[in-house]
């Protein structure tokens, strides 16, 4: 088990003013970057350079300001937000000043350089965050004794949000660069809006990622369970169209902690089980620091569902009892890509069955891993979107106990020299068993198995 390593990870010239809040061991937190690659290329990671002051090698990250990361979304019905990281670097040698011609990295310090935060615990290295540097702003103290760079980072969705459908290497007739006029060197015809065939959702996403030149090593794409219609995209931005593919599929579209473009089908890893049980019981290994439960969560009620590919071709499902009791809560999406009205019907019915009425929900949980480092650090470092765990709570140690299996929707970390706090936002995991042909147990219609689409 490794101790918190200030000489590698954090700048110990400006931190560690007192003892840690919990006198436990910490992971080694390290920063990597890939200065020689673009955002769509396979990463070439190397350790982020340290700084030498008076012959002493020190870390770069200012531990007093800490590191903050966030990735995911607030709840299962909202869009995934761009994953972010912020930290402050020591730059007293001006190594990361884009205007310093004496820097070893002069000419290479640019926006959108890939960076990755890792943490090593008990010999295992975990990826905490991967993203792109937004910029390199210099903050200089009047005394000339200090210079820092505040790095705000955003994941790959930032670049996808600025890309249209134009190929990464377009064929250009009359271009002065002779290679751009050739069709046999990897150049593609530069139709901005491709003519897309009838295909499953995952195949379409792969087609579009390949078109704009995203390296396949950065894909995490399922085949998909929904057929998409033939289409010429009307969207101006690729990310908007990829979001439409995900909403049609009923799946997830986001950037993973390792920097991959994830497109998950609605049945992605549905068989996975709960990985731990967090509780407030005395002596438990997995104990939360704070917990928010809404006993009757009204925020996610959707009792009228409308699905369609245009305003003239839609299907609508309603839950009349819920509408009478709770009022009308609509979920209308008429810009989808379904190839058939049957799939529109199935999608609307599934959404109504899941969200037509209020239900208890664990909204978020806060974990302070130092309180049981050997158990909690491996959990928070490996915690990823889509993971499942169980929450069991008996408020005020009285009355009944509430237990729910939840699914991770977002993970946020705050890391410093003497603290580590992880917050997880949750959704209610679908723990139903569904009918599957030729599968023992699940292949029976007279048991508790449900039909799905």
Secondary structure, 3 states (H helix, E strand, C coil): CCCCCHHHHECCCCCCCCCCCCCCCCCEEEEEEECCCCCCCCCCCEECCCEEECCEEECCECCCCCEEEEEECCCCCCCCEEEEEEEEEECCCCCCCCCCCCCCCCCCCCCCCEEEEEEEECCEEEEEEEEEECCCEEEECCCCCCEEEEEEEECCHHHHCCCCCCCCCEECCCCCCHHHHCCCCCCEECCCCCEECCEEHHHHHHHHHHHCCCCHHHEEECCCCCEECCEECCCCCHHHHHHHHHHHHCCEEEECCCCCEEEECCCCCCCCCCCCEEECCCCCCCECCEEEEEEEECCCCCCEEEEEEECCEEEEEECHHHHHHHCCCEEEECCCCECCHHHHHHHHHHHHHHHCCCEEEEEEEEECHHHHHHHHHHHHHHCCCCCEEEEEECHHHCCCCEEEEEEEEEEEEEECCCCEEEEEEEEECCCCCECCCCCCCCCCCCCCCECCC
